[in-house]
Amino acid sequence: GESDFSATGLAEPPRASALMLSFNGQIEVDVSSRVAAIIGQGAHSVAERAARPVLDICERRYFATFPVDGREFIVSAQIDLFEMDSGLLMDWKTTKAYAFSPKAGSGKKPEWIAQMNVGAEIMRRNGLEVNKLQVIAMLKDWKEREAGTPGMPLTEVMAVDLPLWERSKAVSYIEDRIRLHVA
């Protein structure tokens, strides 16, 4: 592709990524396991329609170059929605309600935090200032009759603020993940 890594790919386990790359043409995917991805695409389509013309950037891929150990690597990030006036970067996720249980981090999954902070750094390198990170999650297994019970949020759409790392932390993370993926 146009980049060596994506923000999402950097957050994935390096060994799994290497195996996927090595056996790319031989892997068969059962279409029934892709239902969540199809639902997610529909959710992104709805999010696109909610964007404010001129004020928001929606569904755009950004690229930035990171020098690591004498080599240059291009990392990309697909931006779901960025409010230019407030600096709010949003990512739309289709996930299970369990992701919002206290056991699972109350919607603050480490891979989501990493992915969004990589995206924020890439946007900064493209001249955009990110001030806040937020996941908008659509819960595919939400049940109204269980709303508010342990492990089931009150609503089927959740907005969760994620921590925005200092630039130095984001850059160190990106460089470290690149090293792991090329090792």
Disulfide bonds with the S-S distance in Angstrom:
none
